[in-house]
Amino acid sequence: MSRAHLYPLRIAVCWFFSWEEYGARFARRMLMNYSEIKYFDIANGAGIRTTLFVSGCRHHCKGCFNPDTWAFEAGRPYSREVESQILSNLEPAYVDGLTLLGGEPFEPESQDVLIALLERVRAERPGKNVWAYSGFTWEQLTQGPSRAHTNHVMQMLSMVDVLVDGPFVLEQKDITLRFRGSSNQRIIDVRRSLEAGATTLWEDDPLFTTHTW
Ligand code: SF4
């Protein structure tokens, strides 16, 4: 058989696998549980926020503030209606943005669902900022190796403004820190870090800057 005869077969195989991947990602897009949504939250990011606590976290940090969210099946099913409710609660001008918390928003199982949510936030609420908390470090997310370093993690990060990274370390717990629980965690300006190709910390209001890294 000549090479030319193989082209239709190649195209069919590529078409099948691309649609299989697309179908699998589409199916996963609504397969996530969440434990809670906090409206008018002022503890998890700057300003007034809507905070989504997703279910599922494999880090199991000693002293975790929210172990009820470790199980992926904990809480309630996430749905298009829940998503619309989040979007609607982001609408008022006094709400600064959305925070993704957990659980672990960057567990591979949750990424497709949250990418779909962030796409809607960017399209329908363009003035709002997005914070995300992760037990993975910036390097583990962006360079790997880690289970969170998937084919689409950069797509997810590209729609996040600020990342609080790293696991909670009980021995480094510091209750005076703003927006983080232990001193190993960093508050990273995602856009500036991606542009600079180097980790760039988010700049807090000097009024609140009582600690340095
Ligand atoms: S990453 Fe967060 S939710 Fe997961 S165990 Fe650590 S502190 Fe708890």
Residues whose N, C-alpha, C, O or C-beta is under 5 A from the ligand:
A	BS01	SF4	C57 H59 H60 C61 C64 F65 N66 G102 G103 G135 F168
